[in-house]
C-alpha cells in the first residue's frame, strides 16, 4: 500500500508542478496582453494548451490511482452512492505520515488553482479593456461607421 500512496503523492506533485507552470504561462500571457505582444501571446497560448493536455492525462492517472488506493483501503465515502473519494477524504483515511504527504501536495494544487483563477480573472478584464479599446479605435477611424475601413475599388 505504501507504493500506492507514493504513486499518488508523485502524481499529485506532478499535477501541482504543472499547475504552477500553467500559472507562470498565464502571467506571461498577461504581460503580453498589457504590452500588445501578439506573437508572445500566441506562443504562450500554445504552451498553455500543451500544459492543459498534460494535466488532463495526469488527472486520469490520479483518478485511477486514488480509486485503486481507496479500494485497497476498503474506503467508500459515499456509502450506497458509490461516489469517488475526494483527496481530503482519502488523505484522512491514510496513516498520519502518508496523510501529511498527500495533504501537502493537495495544498500545493489548491494554492495553484486559486492563483490560476485570479490570473484568469485579471486576464479576462484586460482582454475586455483591449476589446473596448479596439472597438473605440475603429469607431474613430471609421467616423462612427460612416466611412469604410477598406477601399473596395481594387
Short mmCIF file of the C-alpha atoms (twelve columns), coordinates in Angstrom:
data_MODEL
# 
_entry.id   MODEL 
# 
loop_
_atom_site.group_PDB 
_atom_site.id 
_atom_site.type_symbol 
_atom_site.label_atom_id 
_atom_site.label_alt_id 
_atom_site.label_comp_id 
_atom_site.label_asym_id 
_atom_site.label_seq_id 
_atom_site.Cartn_x 
_atom_site.Cartn_y 
_atom_site.Cartn_z 
_atom_site.pdbx_PDB_model_num 
ATOM 1   C CA . UNK A 1   0.000   0.000  0.000   1 
ATOM 2   C CA . UNK A 2   2.923   2.351  0.648   1 
ATOM 3   C CA . UNK A 3   3.796   2.099  -3.029  1 
ATOM 4   C CA . UNK A 4   0.265   3.207  -3.982  1 
ATOM 5   C CA . UNK A 5   0.481   6.189  -1.638  1 
ATOM 6   C CA . UNK A 6   3.878   7.137  -3.075  1 
ATOM 7   C CA . UNK A 7   2.466   6.852  -6.595  1 
ATOM 8   C CA . UNK A 8   -0.498  9.050  -5.683  1 
ATOM 9   C CA . UNK A 9   1.734   11.632 -3.987  1 
ATOM 10  C CA . UNK A 10  4.019   11.605 -7.015  1 
ATOM 11  C CA . UNK A 11  1.109   12.185 -9.394  1 
ATOM 12  C CA . UNK A 12  -0.259  14.959 -7.178  1 
ATOM 13  C CA . UNK A 13  3.193   16.557 -7.055  1 
ATOM 14  C CA . UNK A 14  3.460   16.415 -10.846 1 
ATOM 15  C CA . UNK A 15  -0.001  17.968 -11.142 1 
ATOM 16  C CA . UNK A 16  0.993   20.742 -8.743  1 
ATOM 17  C CA . UNK A 17  4.176   21.377 -10.756 1 
ATOM 18  C CA . UNK A 18  2.185   21.589 -13.997 1 
ATOM 19  C CA . UNK A 19  -0.387  23.907 -12.437 1 
ATOM 20  C CA . UNK A 20  2.347   26.181 -11.130 1 
ATOM 21  C CA . UNK A 21  3.913   26.189 -14.613 1 
ATOM 22  C CA . UNK A 22  0.491   26.938 -16.103 1 
ATOM 23  C CA . UNK A 23  0.093   29.883 -13.763 1 
ATOM 24  C CA . UNK A 24  3.501   31.147 -14.884 1 
ATOM 25  C CA . UNK A 25  2.402   30.952 -18.522 1 
ATOM 26  C CA . UNK A 26  -0.830  32.773 -17.689 1 
ATOM 27  C CA . UNK A 27  1.158   35.556 -16.031 1 
ATOM 28  C CA . UNK A 28  3.374   35.780 -19.138 1 
ATOM 29  C CA . UNK A 29  0.224   35.994 -21.259 1 
ATOM 30  C CA . UNK A 30  -0.938  38.814 -19.023 1 
ATOM 31  C CA . UNK A 31  2.257   40.738 -19.721 1 
ATOM 32  C CA . UNK A 32  1.878   40.063 -23.457 1 
ATOM 33  C CA . UNK A 33  -1.664  41.463 -23.347 1 
ATOM 34  C CA . UNK A 34  -0.505  44.555 -21.462 1 
ATOM 35  C CA . UNK A 35  2.405   45.153 -23.864 1 
ATOM 36  C CA . UNK A 36  0.410   44.328 -27.031 1 
ATOM 37  C CA . UNK A 37  2.788   41.493 -27.949 1 
ATOM 38  C CA . UNK A 38  0.640   39.326 -30.208 1 
ATOM 39  C CA . UNK A 39  3.379   36.844 -31.132 1 
ATOM 40  C CA . UNK A 40  4.272   36.211 -27.488 1 
ATOM 41  C CA . UNK A 41  0.589   35.838 -26.647 1 
ATOM 42  C CA . UNK A 42  0.204   33.238 -29.399 1 
ATOM 43  C CA . UNK A 43  3.271   31.282 -28.203 1 
ATOM 44  C CA . UNK A 44  2.079   31.351 -24.600 1 
ATOM 45  C CA . UNK A 45  -1.390  30.202 -25.639 1 
ATOM 46  C CA . UNK A 46  0.210   27.203 -27.366 1 
ATOM 47  C CA . UNK A 47  2.248   26.441 -24.216 1 
ATOM 48  C CA . UNK A 48  -0.933  26.718 -22.162 1 
ATOM 49  C CA . UNK A 49  -2.679  24.165 -24.382 1 
ATOM 50  C CA . UNK A 50  0.212   21.710 -24.038 1 
ATOM 51  C CA . UNK A 51  0.205   22.072 -20.257 1 
ATOM 52  C CA . UNK A 52  -3.551  21.547 -20.129 1 
ATOM 53  C CA . UNK A 53  -3.234  18.361 -22.187 1 
ATOM 54  C CA . UNK A 54  -0.572  17.072 -19.811 1 
ATOM 55  C CA . UNK A 55  -2.786  17.972 -16.852 1 
ATOM 56  C CA . UNK A 56  -5.705  16.039 -18.341 1 
ATOM 57  C CA . UNK A 57  -3.538  12.941 -18.723 1 
ATOM 58  C CA . UNK A 58  -2.255  13.255 -15.157 1 
ATOM 59  C CA . UNK A 59  -5.764  13.788 -13.854 1 
ATOM 60  C CA . UNK A 60  -6.836  10.491 -15.418 1 
ATOM 61  C CA . UNK A 61  -3.873  8.773  -13.759 1 
ATOM 62  C CA . UNK A 62  -4.687  10.422 -10.436 1 
ATOM 63  C CA . UNK A 63  -8.326  9.353  -10.579 1 
ATOM 64  C CA . UNK A 64  -7.341  5.753  -11.306 1 
ATOM 65  C CA . UNK A 65  -4.627  5.732  -8.638  1 
ATOM 66  C CA . UNK A 66  -6.874  7.255  -5.963  1 
ATOM 67  C CA . UNK A 67  -9.636  4.793  -6.855  1 
ATOM 68  C CA . UNK A 68  -7.194  1.880  -6.508  1 
ATOM 69  C CA . UNK A 69  -5.927  3.231  -3.195  1 
ATOM 70  C CA . UNK A 70  -9.458  3.706  -1.859  1 
ATOM 71  C CA . UNK A 71  -10.253 0.158  -2.905  1 
ATOM 72  C CA . UNK A 72  -7.104  -1.157 -1.171  1 
ATOM 73  C CA . UNK A 73  -8.129  0.714  1.991   1 
ATOM 74  C CA . UNK A 74  -11.715 -0.537 1.639   1 
ATOM 75  C CA . UNK A 75  -12.688 3.140  1.853   1 
ATOM 76  C CA . UNK A 76  -16.096 4.020  0.406   1 
ATOM 77  C CA . UNK A 77  -17.051 7.574  1.419   1 
ATOM 78  C CA . UNK A 78  -20.388 7.717  -0.367  1 
ATOM 79  C CA . UNK A 79  -21.777 4.520  1.086   1 
ATOM 80  C CA . UNK A 80  -24.528 3.373  -1.262  1 
ATOM 81  C CA . UNK A 81  -23.939 6.376  -3.580  1 
ATOM 82  C CA . UNK A 82  -20.631 4.859  -4.707  1 
ATOM 83  C CA . UNK A 83  -19.125 8.281  -5.384  1 
ATOM 84  C CA . UNK A 84  -15.355 8.633  -5.639  1 
ATOM 85  C CA . UNK A 85  -13.480 9.805  -2.569  1 
ATOM 86  C CA . UNK A 86  -12.173 13.354 -2.504  1 
ATOM 87  C CA . UNK A 87  -8.448  13.754 -1.923  1 
ATOM 88  C CA . UNK A 88  -9.161  15.237 1.510   1 
ATOM 89  C CA . UNK A 89  -11.290 12.236 2.479   1 
ATOM 90  C CA . UNK A 90  -8.723  9.809  1.136   1 
ATOM 91  C CA . UNK A 91  -5.897  11.592 2.959   1 
ATOM 92  C CA . UNK A 92  -7.928  11.352 6.168   1 
ATOM 93  C CA . UNK A 93  -8.144  7.572  5.772   1 
ATOM 94  C CA . UNK A 94  -4.365  7.177  5.447   1 
ATOM 95  C CA . UNK A 95  -1.804  6.791  8.219   1 
ATOM 96  C CA . UNK A 96  -0.594  10.165 9.540   1 
ATOM 97  C CA . UNK A 97  2.734   10.314 7.664   1 
ATOM 98  C CA . UNK A 98  1.118   9.388  4.337   1 
ATOM 99  C CA . UNK A 99  -1.796  11.696 5.035   1 
ATOM 100 C CA . UNK A 100 0.560   14.649 5.580   1 
ATOM 101 C CA . UNK A 101 2.393   13.954 2.337   1 
ATOM 102 C CA . UNK A 102 -0.798  13.695 0.273   1 
ATOM 103 C CA . UNK A 103 -2.325  16.711 2.044   1 
ATOM 104 C CA . UNK A 104 0.780   18.798 1.313   1 
ATOM 105 C CA . UNK A 105 0.510   18.067 -2.416  1 
ATOM 106 C CA . UNK A 106 -3.235  18.743 -2.375  1 
ATOM 107 C CA . UNK A 107 -2.470  22.069 -0.672  1 
ATOM 108 C CA . UNK A 108 0.004   22.956 -3.425  1 
ATOM 109 C CA . UNK A 109 -2.634  22.164 -6.033  1 
ATOM 110 C CA . UNK A 110 -5.263  24.217 -4.190  1 
ATOM 111 C CA . UNK A 111 -2.903  27.223 -3.994  1 
ATOM 112 C CA . UNK A 112 -2.003  26.915 -7.685  1 
ATOM 113 C CA . UNK A 113 -5.676  26.687 -8.681  1 
ATOM 114 C CA . UNK A 114 -6.548  29.777 -6.637  1 
ATOM 115 C CA . UNK A 115 -3.701  31.675 -8.273  1 
ATOM 116 C CA . UNK A 116 -4.760  30.461 -11.743 1 
ATOM 117 C CA . UNK A 117 -8.335  31.593 -11.125 1 
ATOM 118 C CA . UNK A 118 -7.120  35.004 -10.002 1 
ATOM 119 C CA . UNK A 119 -4.807  35.392 -13.000 1 
ATOM 120 C CA . UNK A 120 -7.567  34.254 -15.386 1 
ATOM 121 C CA . UNK A 121 -9.928  36.812 -13.904 1 
ATOM 122 C CA . UNK A 122 -7.341  39.568 -14.323 1 
ATOM 123 C CA . UNK A 123 -6.669  38.446 -17.926 1 
ATOM 124 C CA . UNK A 124 -10.400 38.456 -18.674 1 
ATOM 125 C CA . UNK A 125 -10.641 42.076 -17.525 1 
ATOM 126 C CA . UNK A 126 -7.562  43.043 -19.556 1 
ATOM 127 C CA . UNK A 127 -8.988  41.407 -22.675 1 
ATOM 128 C CA . UNK A 128 -12.316 43.184 -22.190 1 
ATOM 129 C CA . UNK A 129 -10.454 46.506 -21.945 1 
ATOM 130 C CA . UNK A 130 -8.415  45.653 -25.048 1 
ATOM 131 C CA . UNK A 131 -11.569 44.812 -26.978 1 
ATOM 132 C CA . UNK A 132 -13.180 48.068 -25.912 1 
ATOM 133 C CA . UNK A 133 -10.021 49.944 -26.986 1 
ATOM 134 C CA . UNK A 134 -10.077 48.301 -30.434 1 
ATOM 135 C CA . UNK A 135 -13.797 48.996 -30.850 1 
ATOM 136 C CA . UNK A 136 -13.337 52.654 -29.898 1 
ATOM 137 C CA . UNK A 137 -10.352 52.977 -32.238 1 
ATOM 138 C CA . UNK A 138 -12.338 51.504 -35.130 1 
ATOM 139 C CA . UNK A 139 -15.211 53.816 -34.318 1 
ATOM 140 C CA . UNK A 140 -12.872 56.840 -34.501 1 
ATOM 141 C CA . UNK A 141 -11.151 55.669 -37.698 1 
ATOM 142 C CA . UNK A 142 -14.442 54.951 -39.491 1 
ATOM 143 C CA . UNK A 143 -16.130 58.107 -38.208 1 
ATOM 144 C CA . UNK A 144 -18.707 56.028 -36.329 1 
ATOM 145 C CA . UNK A 145 -19.068 53.588 -39.262 1 
ATOM 146 C CA . UNK A 146 -19.824 56.318 -41.812 1 
ATOM 147 C CA . UNK A 147 -16.518 55.700 -43.593 1 
ATOM 148 C CA . UNK A 148 -15.486 52.349 -44.992 1 
ATOM 149 C CA . UNK A 149 -12.338 50.934 -43.478 1 
ATOM 150 C CA . UNK A 150 -11.335 49.087 -46.673 1 
ATOM 151 C CA . UNK A 151 -11.326 50.629 -50.126 1 
ATOM 152 C CA . UNK A 152 -13.283 48.162 -52.255 1 
ATOM 153 C CA . UNK A 153 -12.345 49.759 -55.600 1 
ATOM 154 C CA . UNK A 154 -9.349  47.484 -56.063 1 
# 
